[in-house]
Amino acid sequence: MLASTARIARTVTVARVGCVPLASTARAASTALLDSIVERVERSLPTRAGASATSPSVVVGLSGGVDSAIAAWALKRCGADVTAATTKNWDGLNEDANEDCGYRDDLRSATEIARKIGIPLTEIDFTREYWNDVFEPYVKAFASGATPNPDLECNRSVKFGALLRHVTDVMGGDLLATGHYARIDRGVGERVRLLRGVDETKDQSYFLASVSGDALSKACFPLGEMLKSETREAARALSLPCAERRSSAGICFIGRRPFGDFIGEYIVPREGAFVDAETSRPVPGAPPHKGLASYTVGQRAKIGGAAKPWFVIGKNVEENVVYVANGADHDALFSTTAELADEFWISGERPEMNRLLAKARYASPLTPVTIASASSESFTPSKFSSSYVSASSLSEPLRATFDAPERAVTPGQALVLYDGDVCLGGAVIHRVGATKFEKLYI
Protein backbone atom coordinates (compact mmCIF):
# COMPACT_ATOMS: atom_id res chain seq x y z
CA MET A 1 0.00 0.00 0.00
CA LEU A 2 2.73 2.45 0.96
CA ALA A 3 5.73 0.98 -0.81
CA SER A 4 5.86 3.81 -3.34
CA THR A 5 5.72 6.60 -0.79
CA ALA A 6 8.18 9.40 -1.53
CA ARG A 7 10.97 9.40 1.01
CA ILE A 8 11.46 13.12 1.58
CA ALA A 9 8.66 15.48 0.70
CA ARG A 10 10.05 18.98 0.51
CA THR A 11 11.71 21.83 2.33
CA VAL A 12 9.42 24.65 3.34
CA THR A 13 10.95 28.03 2.64
CA VAL A 14 10.82 30.13 5.77
CA ALA A 15 11.90 33.72 6.00
CA ARG A 16 14.55 34.33 8.63
CA VAL A 17 13.52 37.04 11.03
CA GLY A 18 14.78 38.32 14.32
CA CYS A 19 13.86 37.05 17.76
CA VAL A 20 10.15 37.08 18.53
CA PRO A 21 9.18 40.32 20.33
CA LEU A 22 7.63 40.09 23.76
CA ALA A 23 4.03 41.06 24.33
CA SER A 24 3.76 44.61 25.62
CA THR A 25 1.92 43.68 28.83
CA ALA A 26 3.63 42.18 31.85
CA ARG A 27 6.99 42.67 30.14
CA ALA A 28 9.11 42.33 33.26
CA ALA A 29 7.47 39.10 34.42
CA SER A 30 7.57 37.67 30.93
CA THR A 31 11.23 38.52 30.53
CA ALA A 32 12.07 36.85 33.84
CA LEU A 33 10.18 33.70 32.84
CA LEU A 34 11.80 33.52 29.41
CA ASP A 35 15.28 34.10 30.83
CA SER A 36 14.66 31.34 33.36
CA ILE A 37 13.54 28.99 30.60
CA VAL A 38 16.67 29.67 28.56
CA GLU A 39 18.88 28.94 31.59
CA ARG A 40 17.15 25.60 32.13
CA VAL A 41 17.27 24.67 28.46
CA GLU A 42 21.01 25.37 28.36
CA ARG A 43 21.41 22.63 30.97
CA SER A 44 19.74 20.13 28.63
CA LEU A 45 22.48 20.52 26.02
CA PRO A 46 25.47 18.16 26.10
CA THR A 47 28.93 19.53 26.84
CA ARG A 48 30.89 16.41 25.97
CA ALA A 49 33.12 16.03 22.92
CA GLY A 50 31.24 15.40 19.71
CA ALA A 51 28.75 18.23 20.08
CA SER A 52 29.79 21.83 20.52
CA ALA A 53 28.84 23.31 23.87
CA THR A 54 28.38 26.75 22.34
CA SER A 55 26.67 26.16 19.02
CA PRO A 56 25.48 22.58 18.52
CA SER A 57 23.51 21.81 15.40
CA VAL A 58 20.06 20.84 16.66
CA VAL A 59 17.11 19.59 14.62
CA VAL A 60 13.83 20.11 16.46
CA GLY A 61 10.90 17.82 15.76
CA LEU A 62 8.29 20.53 15.25
CA SER A 63 4.78 19.13 15.63
CA GLY A 64 2.85 22.38 15.35
CA GLY A 65 2.06 22.38 19.06
CA VAL A 66 3.16 24.64 21.88
CA ASP A 67 5.71 22.26 23.43
CA SER A 68 7.99 21.78 20.44
CA ALA A 69 7.58 25.46 19.55
CA ILE A 70 8.99 26.62 22.89
CA ALA A 71 11.73 23.99 22.64
CA ALA A 72 12.77 25.40 19.26
CA TRP A 73 12.60 29.02 20.43
CA ALA A 74 14.62 28.35 23.59
CA LEU A 75 17.31 26.39 21.76
CA LYS A 76 17.75 29.25 19.33
CA ARG A 77 18.01 31.70 22.23
CA CYS A 78 20.71 29.45 23.69
CA GLY A 79 22.79 29.99 20.56
CA ALA A 80 22.22 26.61 18.95
CA ASP A 81 22.08 26.27 15.18
CA VAL A 82 18.41 25.24 14.98
CA THR A 83 16.56 23.62 12.10
CA ALA A 84 13.03 22.26 12.36
CA ALA A 85 11.67 19.04 10.89
CA THR A 86 8.07 17.92 10.76
CA THR A 87 7.18 14.35 9.86
CA LYS A 88 4.25 12.86 8.03
CA ASN A 89 3.59 9.46 9.59
CA TRP A 90 0.12 8.55 8.39
CA ASP A 91 -1.24 8.26 4.85
CA GLY A 92 -4.72 9.76 4.81
CA LEU A 93 -5.27 9.44 1.05
CA ASN A 94 -7.96 6.81 1.47
CA GLU A 95 -9.74 8.60 4.29
CA ASP A 96 -12.15 11.47 4.61
CA ALA A 97 -10.48 14.84 4.31
CA ASN A 98 -11.43 15.62 7.90
CA GLU A 99 -9.82 12.44 9.25
CA ASP A 100 -6.18 12.74 8.15
CA CYS A 101 -4.93 12.97 11.75
CA GLY A 102 -5.08 16.74 11.45
CA TYR A 103 -1.76 16.59 9.62
CA ARG A 104 -2.53 19.51 7.35
CA ASP A 105 -3.39 21.67 10.35
CA ASP A 106 -0.21 20.51 12.10
CA LEU A 107 1.92 21.33 9.06
CA ARG A 108 0.30 24.74 8.70
CA SER A 109 0.93 25.49 12.38
CA ALA A 110 4.53 24.24 12.22
CA THR A 111 5.18 26.45 9.19
CA GLU A 112 3.80 29.51 11.00
CA ILE A 113 5.88 28.73 14.10
CA ALA A 114 9.09 28.29 12.11
CA ARG A 115 8.47 31.56 10.28
CA LYS A 116 7.77 33.40 13.55
CA ILE A 117 10.89 32.07 15.27
CA GLY A 118 13.03 32.41 12.15
CA ILE A 119 14.23 28.87 11.48
CA PRO A 120 14.05 26.68 8.36
CA LEU A 121 11.53 23.84 8.31
CA THR A 122 11.89 20.55 6.48
CA GLU A 123 9.01 18.14 5.92
CA ILE A 124 9.93 14.43 5.88
CA ASP A 125 7.74 11.49 4.92
CA PHE A 126 7.89 8.43 7.19
CA THR A 127 4.54 6.87 6.30
CA ARG A 128 6.14 3.63 5.14
CA GLU A 129 8.20 3.24 8.32
CA TYR A 130 5.20 4.04 10.48
CA TRP A 131 3.00 1.55 8.66
CA ASN A 132 5.55 -1.28 8.81
CA ASP A 133 7.04 -0.71 12.26
CA VAL A 134 4.15 0.76 14.24
CA PHE A 135 0.74 0.31 12.68
CA GLU A 136 0.88 -3.29 11.38
CA PRO A 137 2.19 -4.67 14.72
CA TYR A 138 -0.49 -2.57 16.46
CA VAL A 139 -3.30 -4.20 14.47
CA LYS A 140 -1.84 -7.70 14.92
CA ALA A 141 -1.65 -7.19 18.69
CA PHE A 142 -5.28 -6.09 18.82
CA ALA A 143 -6.31 -9.14 16.79
CA SER A 144 -4.59 -11.34 19.38
CA GLY A 145 -6.62 -9.79 22.21
CA ALA A 146 -4.03 -7.31 23.46
CA THR A 147 -4.24 -3.54 23.88
CA PRO A 148 -0.93 -2.20 22.56
CA ASN A 149 0.48 1.29 23.00
CA PRO A 150 1.74 2.55 19.62
CA ASP A 151 3.46 5.61 21.10
CA LEU A 152 6.34 3.59 22.55
CA GLU A 153 7.05 1.89 19.24
CA CYS A 154 6.67 5.17 17.35
CA ASN A 155 9.30 6.78 19.56
CA ARG A 156 11.66 3.82 19.23
CA SER A 157 11.28 3.12 15.50
CA VAL A 158 10.26 6.42 13.93
CA LYS A 159 11.19 9.47 16.02
CA PHE A 160 14.39 8.14 17.57
CA GLY A 161 14.97 5.60 14.81
CA ALA A 162 14.26 6.74 11.25
CA LEU A 163 14.09 10.46 12.05
CA LEU A 164 17.21 10.44 14.23
CA ARG A 165 19.18 8.66 11.48
CA HIS A 166 17.95 11.24 8.97
CA VAL A 167 18.97 14.06 11.32
CA THR A 168 22.52 12.79 11.78
CA ASP A 169 23.20 11.19 8.38
CA VAL A 170 21.34 13.50 5.99
CA MET A 171 20.84 16.81 7.78
CA GLY A 172 24.18 16.78 9.60
CA GLY A 173 22.68 17.53 12.98
CA ASP A 174 24.36 16.82 16.31
CA LEU A 175 21.12 16.39 18.24
CA LEU A 176 17.42 15.70 17.77
CA ALA A 177 15.27 17.75 20.15
CA THR A 178 11.60 17.15 20.90
CA GLY A 179 9.00 18.70 23.18
CA HIS A 180 8.82 15.72 25.55
CA TYR A 181 8.59 16.40 29.28
CA ALA A 182 11.53 14.22 30.31
CA ARG A 183 15.19 14.71 31.16
CA ILE A 184 18.49 13.18 30.09
CA ASP A 185 21.34 12.76 32.56
CA ARG A 186 24.65 12.62 30.70
CA GLY A 187 26.86 12.50 33.78
CA VAL A 188 27.13 8.77 34.60
CA GLY A 189 30.18 7.33 32.84
CA GLU A 190 29.59 7.01 29.10
CA ARG A 191 25.95 6.01 29.50
CA VAL A 192 23.04 8.40 29.53
CA ARG A 193 20.08 8.01 31.85
CA LEU A 194 16.48 8.90 31.16
CA LEU A 195 14.84 10.80 34.03
CA ARG A 196 11.26 11.71 34.72
CA GLY A 197 10.23 15.26 33.85
CA VAL A 198 10.02 17.83 36.64
CA ASP A 199 6.31 18.31 35.90
CA GLU A 200 4.97 15.06 37.34
CA THR A 201 1.55 15.59 35.79
CA LYS A 202 3.06 15.82 32.29
CA ASP A 203 6.06 13.49 32.62
CA GLN A 204 6.46 11.53 29.36
CA SER A 205 9.33 9.22 30.23
CA TYR A 206 6.86 6.31 30.00
CA PHE A 207 6.58 6.84 26.24
CA LEU A 208 10.37 7.06 25.86
CA ALA A 209 11.18 3.92 27.85
CA SER A 210 11.80 1.78 24.76
CA VAL A 211 14.34 4.18 23.20
CA SER A 212 17.92 2.92 23.43
CA GLY A 213 20.58 4.70 25.42
CA ASP A 214 22.60 5.20 22.25
CA ALA A 215 19.69 7.05 20.63
CA LEU A 216 19.07 9.09 23.79
CA SER A 217 22.72 10.22 23.75
CA LYS A 218 21.87 12.09 20.54
CA ALA A 219 18.59 13.47 21.88
CA CYS A 220 17.68 16.62 23.75
CA PHE A 221 14.55 17.37 25.80
CA PRO A 222 14.55 21.13 26.44
CA LEU A 223 11.29 21.05 28.43
CA GLY A 224 12.40 18.47 30.98
CA GLU A 225 12.85 21.01 33.77
CA MET A 226 9.75 23.02 32.91
CA LEU A 227 6.12 22.97 33.93
CA LYS A 228 3.48 22.77 31.23
CA SER A 229 1.95 25.97 32.59
CA GLU A 230 5.27 27.75 32.01
CA THR A 231 5.40 26.50 28.44
CA ARG A 232 1.95 27.85 27.71
CA GLU A 233 2.71 31.17 29.43
CA ALA A 234 5.93 31.54 27.46
CA ALA A 235 4.12 30.94 24.16
CA ARG A 236 1.64 33.66 25.05
CA ALA A 237 4.40 36.06 26.02
CA LEU A 238 6.09 35.42 22.68
CA SER A 239 2.80 35.74 20.76
CA LEU A 240 3.44 32.42 19.08
CA PRO A 241 0.59 31.35 16.79
CA CYS A 242 0.22 28.06 18.67
CA ALA A 243 -0.11 29.66 22.13
CA GLU A 244 -3.75 28.65 22.56
CA ARG A 245 -3.59 25.47 20.48
CA ARG A 246 -4.90 22.47 22.36
CA SER A 247 -2.48 19.70 23.24
CA SER A 248 -2.82 16.56 21.17
CA ALA A 249 -4.48 13.59 22.83
CA GLY A 250 -5.21 10.04 21.78
CA ILE A 251 -3.73 8.04 18.92
CA CYS A 252 -2.90 10.21 15.92
CA PHE A 253 -4.13 7.95 13.13
CA ILE A 254 -7.59 7.51 14.63
CA GLY A 255 -8.48 11.19 14.44
CA ARG A 256 -11.94 12.08 15.71
CA ARG A 257 -13.58 8.76 14.85
CA PRO A 258 -14.92 6.35 17.46
CA PHE A 259 -12.21 3.77 18.05
CA GLY A 260 -14.54 0.87 17.22
CA ASP A 261 -15.30 2.36 13.80
CA PHE A 262 -11.60 2.80 13.09
CA ILE A 263 -10.34 -0.61 14.17
CA GLY A 264 -13.26 -2.26 12.37
CA GLU A 265 -11.67 -1.17 9.09
CA TYR A 266 -8.70 -3.46 9.77
CA ILE A 267 -10.10 -6.23 11.99
CA VAL A 268 -13.46 -7.67 10.97
CA PRO A 269 -15.66 -7.30 14.07
CA ARG A 270 -17.34 -10.46 15.33
CA GLU A 271 -20.20 -10.01 17.78
CA GLY A 272 -20.25 -12.02 20.98
CA ALA A 273 -21.46 -12.06 24.55
CA PHE A 274 -20.72 -9.90 27.56
CA VAL A 275 -20.10 -12.42 30.34
CA ASP A 276 -20.59 -11.57 34.02
CA ALA A 277 -17.44 -12.42 35.99
CA GLU A 278 -19.48 -13.41 39.04
CA THR A 279 -21.87 -15.82 37.31
CA SER A 280 -19.78 -16.89 34.29
CA ARG A 281 -22.96 -16.38 32.26
CA PRO A 282 -23.97 -13.78 29.68
CA VAL A 283 -25.27 -10.58 31.22
CA PRO A 284 -29.09 -10.76 31.05
CA GLY A 285 -30.56 -8.36 28.51
CA ALA A 286 -27.17 -7.09 27.36
CA PRO A 287 -26.67 -6.42 23.65
CA PRO A 288 -23.86 -8.33 21.90
CA HIS A 289 -20.43 -6.75 22.02
CA LYS A 290 -19.16 -5.17 18.81
CA GLY A 291 -15.94 -7.15 18.47
CA LEU A 292 -13.14 -7.74 20.97
CA ALA A 293 -10.88 -5.09 19.49
CA SER A 294 -13.35 -2.37 20.52
CA TYR A 295 -12.77 -3.02 24.25
CA THR A 296 -9.94 -2.83 26.71
CA VAL A 297 -9.56 -3.70 30.38
CA GLY A 298 -10.81 -1.00 32.74
CA GLN A 299 -13.17 0.80 30.37
CA ARG A 300 -16.92 1.23 30.72
CA ALA A 301 -18.78 -1.52 28.88
CA LYS A 302 -21.87 0.66 28.30
CA ILE A 303 -24.39 -1.99 29.32
CA GLY A 304 -27.58 -0.61 30.82
CA GLY A 305 -29.97 -2.00 33.40
CA ALA A 306 -27.71 -2.15 36.47
CA ALA A 307 -27.37 -0.03 39.60
CA LYS A 308 -23.65 0.35 38.90
CA PRO A 309 -21.99 0.63 35.48
CA TRP A 310 -20.33 -2.45 33.99
CA PHE A 311 -16.57 -2.44 33.39
CA VAL A 312 -14.45 -4.63 31.13
CA ILE A 313 -12.19 -6.93 33.15
CA GLY A 314 -10.83 -9.10 30.35
CA LYS A 315 -11.27 -10.66 26.91
CA ASN A 316 -11.09 -14.25 25.71
CA VAL A 317 -10.19 -14.54 22.04
CA GLU A 318 -10.93 -18.26 21.75
CA GLU A 319 -14.45 -17.91 23.14
CA ASN A 320 -15.01 -14.41 21.69
CA VAL A 321 -16.38 -13.06 24.96
CA VAL A 322 -15.84 -9.84 26.87
CA TYR A 323 -15.79 -10.40 30.64
CA VAL A 324 -17.39 -7.62 32.67
CA ALA A 325 -17.98 -6.81 36.32
CA ASN A 326 -20.34 -4.43 38.07
CA GLY A 327 -18.64 -1.34 39.50
CA ALA A 328 -15.40 0.57 38.90
CA ASP A 329 -13.82 -0.93 42.03
CA HIS A 330 -14.86 -4.56 41.55
CA ASP A 331 -12.28 -7.07 42.81
CA ALA A 332 -12.07 -8.63 39.33
CA LEU A 333 -10.39 -5.45 38.08
CA PHE A 334 -7.42 -5.84 40.45
CA SER A 335 -4.38 -8.10 40.06
CA THR A 336 -1.14 -8.45 41.97
CA THR A 337 0.94 -10.29 39.36
CA ALA A 338 1.73 -10.14 35.65
CA GLU A 339 4.01 -12.05 33.31
CA LEU A 340 6.27 -9.95 31.10
CA ALA A 341 8.23 -10.50 27.90
CA ASP A 342 9.69 -8.48 25.01
CA GLU A 343 11.97 -6.57 27.36
CA PHE A 344 13.49 -3.20 26.49
CA TRP A 345 16.23 -1.66 28.62
CA ILE A 346 17.72 1.78 28.04
CA SER A 347 21.14 0.55 29.14
CA GLY A 348 20.84 -2.54 26.95
CA GLU A 349 20.99 -4.82 29.99
CA ARG A 350 18.42 -6.13 32.45
CA PRO A 351 18.91 -4.28 35.76
CA GLU A 352 20.22 -6.27 38.71
CA MET A 353 17.86 -4.80 41.30
CA ASN A 354 14.41 -6.34 41.70
CA ARG A 355 12.68 -3.79 43.95
CA LEU A 356 11.53 -0.99 41.67
CA LEU A 357 8.70 1.38 40.90
CA ALA A 358 6.38 0.67 37.99
CA LYS A 359 3.75 2.18 35.73
CA ALA A 360 1.34 -0.35 34.24
CA ARG A 361 0.08 2.29 31.81
CA TYR A 362 0.81 5.96 31.20
CA ALA A 363 -1.96 7.34 33.40
CA SER A 364 -1.20 4.98 36.30
CA PRO A 365 0.66 6.27 39.37
CA LEU A 366 4.07 4.87 40.23
CA THR A 367 3.66 1.79 42.39
CA PRO A 368 6.21 -0.46 44.18
CA VAL A 369 6.84 -3.77 42.44
CA THR A 370 9.13 -6.80 42.68
CA ILE A 371 10.61 -8.07 39.41
CA ALA A 372 12.06 -11.56 39.10
CA SER A 373 12.66 -14.29 36.54
CA ALA A 374 10.13 -17.09 36.86
CA SER A 375 8.98 -20.10 34.89
CA SER A 376 5.57 -19.95 33.23
CA GLU A 377 4.61 -23.24 34.91
CA SER A 378 4.51 -21.54 38.31
CA PHE A 379 2.29 -18.69 37.12
CA THR A 380 -1.47 -18.71 37.73
CA PRO A 381 -3.11 -16.60 35.00
CA SER A 382 -6.49 -14.96 35.25
CA LYS A 383 -9.23 -16.94 33.53
CA PHE A 384 -10.75 -13.64 32.43
CA SER A 385 -7.91 -12.71 30.11
CA SER A 386 -6.44 -14.47 27.10
CA SER A 387 -2.67 -14.72 26.92
CA TYR A 388 -1.15 -12.22 24.54
CA VAL A 389 1.07 -15.10 23.36
CA SER A 390 1.24 -18.76 24.30
CA ALA A 391 3.10 -19.46 27.53
CA SER A 392 5.37 -21.96 25.77
CA SER A 393 6.81 -19.19 23.57
CA LEU A 394 8.10 -17.25 26.57
CA SER A 395 11.62 -18.60 27.02
CA GLU A 396 12.56 -16.57 30.09
CA PRO A 397 9.64 -14.42 31.23
CA LEU A 398 9.80 -11.87 33.99
CA ARG A 399 7.31 -11.87 36.83
CA ALA A 400 5.99 -8.60 38.23
CA THR A 401 4.48 -8.72 41.72
CA PHE A 402 2.84 -5.51 42.88
CA ASP A 403 2.91 -4.58 46.55
CA ALA A 404 -0.80 -3.73 46.35
CA PRO A 405 -3.42 -4.94 43.88
CA GLU A 406 -3.12 -2.94 40.65
CA ARG A 407 -6.21 -1.88 38.72
CA ALA A 408 -6.72 -2.81 35.05
CA VAL A 409 -3.43 -4.55 34.31
CA THR A 410 -3.74 -5.08 30.57
CA PRO A 411 -2.05 -7.50 28.14
CA GLY A 412 -0.20 -5.57 25.44
CA GLN A 413 0.52 -2.52 27.57
CA ALA A 414 4.07 -1.72 28.65
CA LEU A 415 5.10 -2.09 32.27
CA VAL A 416 7.70 0.67 32.58
CA LEU A 417 10.13 0.42 35.48
CA TYR A 418 11.87 3.11 37.51
CA ASP A 419 14.59 3.39 40.11
CA GLY A 420 13.43 6.61 41.74
CA ASP A 421 13.32 9.20 38.96
CA VAL A 422 15.46 7.08 36.62
CA CYS A 423 13.51 5.29 33.89
CA LEU A 424 15.19 1.93 33.28
CA GLY A 425 13.00 0.55 30.49
CA GLY A 426 10.51 -2.24 30.91
CA ALA A 427 8.66 -5.04 29.16
CA VAL A 428 5.31 -5.86 27.59
CA ILE A 429 2.57 -7.38 29.76
CA HIS A 430 1.76 -10.75 28.19
CA ARG A 431 -0.35 -12.45 30.85
CA VAL A 432 -2.21 -11.12 33.86
CA GLY A 433 -2.25 -13.07 37.12
CA ALA A 434 -5.37 -14.24 38.92
CA THR A 435 -7.47 -11.30 40.03
CA LYS A 436 -8.36 -10.43 43.60
CA PHE A 437 -11.88 -11.73 42.90
CA GLU A 438 -10.59 -15.08 41.65
CA LYS A 439 -8.37 -15.52 44.69
CA LEU A 440 -11.25 -14.78 47.05
CA TYR A 441 -14.17 -16.58 45.43
CA ILE A 442 -13.01 -19.09 42.81
N, C-alpha and C positions, 0 to 999 in steps of 0.2 A: 504493500500500500504506500509506504513512504520511502521506498528504495531510491527513487529519483529526486528526492528533496535536494534543493540547492544547498551547498554546505555553508556558504557565507552570503548573507543577503546583500548588505550594502553598508556604506558609511554615511551617516547623516551629517550634512554640513551644518556646523554650528558656529555662529559668530562668536569670536572671543571678545569678551567685555571685561570690565573691571570687577572688583569685588562687589557683591550685592550690597546696596545701601541699607542701613538700618531704618526701621520705621521711626517716624518723628516722635511718637509718644513713648514715654518710659525709656528714653534713650540710655540713661545711666544704668538702670537695672538690666536692660537688654545687653548692653556692652559688657557688664560684669558676667552675665550668664554665658555669653558667647566666648569671652576670654577664658572662662573656666572650662568650657567644652574643649577649646583648642588645647589647653594644657593637658587635659585627660586623654585626648586623642593622640597627642605626641607620645604619651607613654605606651600606646598600643603598637607603635612602630618599632621594628627590630633595630638593634644597634650593632649586631654582629657583622662579621665580614660577609660579603656577598650581597648586601643591600645597603646602600648609602644611608647613613644616619641623617644626613641633611636634605637630600633630595632623591628619595627612592622613587622609582617609577611604579605607580600604583594604578591598577585597573579596577574601577569600582563597578560592581554589578548593580546597575541602576534599574530598579523595578518600576519606577514611576511613583513610588510611595514616599512618605515623609522620612522614613528611617534611612534608606539608602541615599536620599537627597542630602540629609544633614551629614552623613558619613562623607560624601563626596566634597561638600563645602568645607568641612573641617579639615580634611586631608589637604585640600588646596591651601587653606590658611596656614597649615603647618609647613608649607613649602614643598610639598611633594609634587612630582610631575604626574598629574592626574588625568586619566582618560576614562571615559565611561563606556560600558558595554551593556546592552540589553539583549536578552535571549528569547527567541521564540521556541517554546517547547512543545506546543500542541498544535496540530493541524486541524483547523476548524473549517476546511473547505467543504466538508460534507454535512455541516451542521448549520442551523439557523444563524443568520447574521448576528442575532442578539446573544448567541450562546458560544462565542469563540473564546471563552475564558476572560473576556474583557481585554484581550491582548491589544486591540487597536487603541483603546483608551489608555492602557498602560504605556504603549509606545508614544502616544501623543503627549502624555504627561512627562515621560522621561525626556523627550525632545525639548519640551519647555523648560524643564529643570536644568538640563545641560546648557541651554542657551542662557538662562538666567545666571548660572554660576560662571559660565565662560569656559567650558571644557568640551572637547570633541566627544561625540557619541557614535559608537559602532553597533550595528545590529547584527546578531549572529544567529543562524538557524541550527537548532539542535533537536528538531522534531524526530529525526530518525533515532538518535541516541535515546531520547526520552521514551519513544514507543518501545524500543527493544529492551532497554535496561530497567525501565520503571513501570510502564503501563502494562505490558504483556505479563510480567510476573505478578503484578497487582491483580489482574483478572484471574489468573490461574489460582492464586491464593484464595480469592473469594469463592471460586468454583469448588475448592477443596473444603470449604466451611470456615476458613479463617477470616479475620478482619485485619488486613495488612495496613501499614502506615507508609504511603508512598513518599512522604517528605524525607525520611531517612535515606531511602535509596536515591532520591533525586539529588540530595546533597552529596552523597558519596560518588555517584556515577556521572552526574551532569554538572552541577555547580563546581564541585571540587575534584572533578574527574575531567570531563571533556572541556569545560570552560577553562579550568586552571591550566590544562595543557595548551590550550589556544593562547591564553594570556602570556605564558612563558615562552612558548616555541614560535608563535606567529607574531604576537604584538610586542614581544620583548620586554614585558613587564617583570618587575621584581616580585610584586605581591598582588594578590587578588583580595580586594576588600568587599565586604558585604555589610548590610545593615542588621545583622544578627545581634541580639542581646546576649553576648557571651564574651569570655575573655581568654586570651592565650598567654600562658606563662612560659617565657623563653629562657628562664634562668636556672633550669635543673639539668646540668650536664649538657649533652647535645640533643636531648629530647625535649620536645615541647609538651606542655600540659594544657588541656582544655579545662577552663574554670567556668563555673556558673556566673551569669551576669549579675551585676550589683542589684538591678531591679528584679527582685524575686518573683514579682507577678508577671514579668515579661521574659524571664530567663528562657533562652532557646537552646541551651546546651543539649537537651534531650534530642533535638532534631539533628544535631551535629555529631552525635555519639558514634556513628559508623564511619566517620571520616578518618583516614589514617593520620598518624602523627607526621609523616612526611609531607602530606598535603597541607596539614595545618601549619607547618613551618613556613609555608609560602602564602599563608592567609593573614588577614588583618581584620579585626572586628572593632572599629572605632567607637561603637556605642556601648561597649562592654561595661564601662564605668558610669554610664548615664542612666537616668530614669526616663521612662517613656514620656512623662509629662514635660521634662526638660527638652526632649527632642521636638515635641509639638510646639512648645513655647518658642524655641529657637527658630523654627520654620516660620512662625508668625512674625517674629522680630525681623527676619530677613525678607519677609513678603514673598516667600517662595510660592509658586502656583499650587503646590501640593499641600499647603499648610493645613487645610481643612479636609483633605482627602481621607476617607475612611480606610482603616487598616484592612488588609485582605484577611479573609477567614475562609476556612473550608479548603477543599481540594480544588485546585485551579481548573482542571479539565471538566469538572462537573458543571461549573457555572451556576446559574440560578435554578436549574432543574431539580425536581425531587430526585433523591438518590436512586430510589427504586426504578424510576423511569430511565435514568441514565444506565445503570448496570444491566437493565433488561435488554439493552441494545447489544450486549456482548455475551451475556449468559441467559439462555432461554429460561424464563421463570417457570417453575413447576409448583402448582398449588399443593398445599398439604395442611396438616392439622396443627393447631396450637395445643400443646399437651400440658396439663397442670402438673407441676412437679410433685405436689402432695398426693394426688390420686393416681398419677401415671395414666390418666385418661384424657381424651380431648375435652377442652373447656366447653361446657354446655352452651349452646347458642352462639358460639364464636364463629365468625366467618373464616374461610380458609386463609392461610397466610399467602403472601404474594410471591413466594420464592425465597429460599434461604438467604440469598445474597442481599436481600433488602433489610436484613436484621443483624444486629450485633448485641453482644452481651451488655446488659445495663440499660438499654434503651426502653422507652415506653412501647408496649406492644399495641396500644390503641384498640383494646378490646373493651366493649362496654358491658354494662350490666353487673358491675361489682362495686362494693363499697369503697375499695381501694383500687387504684390503677394496676394493671398487669405489667410486669417487666420481664424482658427476655433474660433468661439465665443460661441458655445454651442452645446449640443446634446439633442435630444428628443427621449427617449427610446420607447415610445408608437408609434410614427410615424416613427421611424427608420431613422431619418434624421440628418445630420450634418449641422448646421447653420454656414455660413461663411460670411466674410465681406472683402472688398477690402482695403488693406493697414494695416500696422502694428500699426497705430495710429487711426484706425477707432473708432468712438464714441461707437460702439456696443461692443467694448472690455473693456469698462470702466464702473465700478459700484461704487456706494457709500455705499451700504448696503449689508449685508449678514446675514442669520439666522444660528445660531450655536446650536449644541447639542453634546452629548457625551463628556462632559467636563472632563478635567483632570487638577488637581491643585497640584503642588508640596507640598504645605502645607496641602493638604487634604481638604481645604475649599475655597469656592469662595471668591476672594478678595473684599473688601468693596469699593475700589475706582473704578470709572468708566472712568476716563481719563487716557489712557495708550498708550503705543506704541505697534505696531503689525507688524508681518510678515505674509503675506498671503501665502507664500511659502518660501522655504529656500533661493532662490536666490533674493528674494524681499528685498528692503531696508526697514528699520524701518519707520513706518508711524504713525502719531497720529490717534487715534481712540477713539470713545466713546462706551462703553459697557453697556448695560442695559437689564433687563428682559422685554419681550414684548410678547403679544399674537400673534399667527400666523394669526389671523383674520385681524390684522392691517398691515400686511406685504404684499407688492406688489412685487411678484417675477417676474423675467425676463421670458418672453415667449420663449426665446431662450434656456433655460436650464431646463431639467427635475429636479424634486426634487430628492435628494438622497434617502429620505424616504418620506412617506406621511406626510402632515402637521399635521394631526390628531394624529399621534404617538408622536409628540413632546409635552410633558406635560408642560415643562417650558423652552422654548427656550431662548437663548440669542440673542440680536440684536447687530450687529457691524455696526457702522456708521463711515465711514472714513471721515477725514477732507477734503480730496481731492479725486476725482475719482481714484480708484485703478484698475490697468490693470490686466486682466485675473484672476479674482477671480473664483476659481474652486471648485465645489462640490467634497467632499472627501478629499481635502487637509486640513491640520491643520492650524488654525489661532492661532499662538503662541503670547502670550502677555507678555509685559515687563513693569516694572516700572524702568526707567533708564536702568542700566546694569543688573538688577535683572530679571531673567526669572521666571514668575509666573506659567506658565502652558498654558492652552488654551482650545480649543474645535475644533470639526470637522465642517467644512463648509457644511451645508446640503442644503441650498437654497441660490441662488444669487438674489439680488434685481434688479429691473428694471435698465437697462443700461442707460448710458447717451443718446444714440441714441433713445431709447424708450421714454425717458422723453421729448426729443426735437421734435420728429417727429411722434410718434404714440399716 
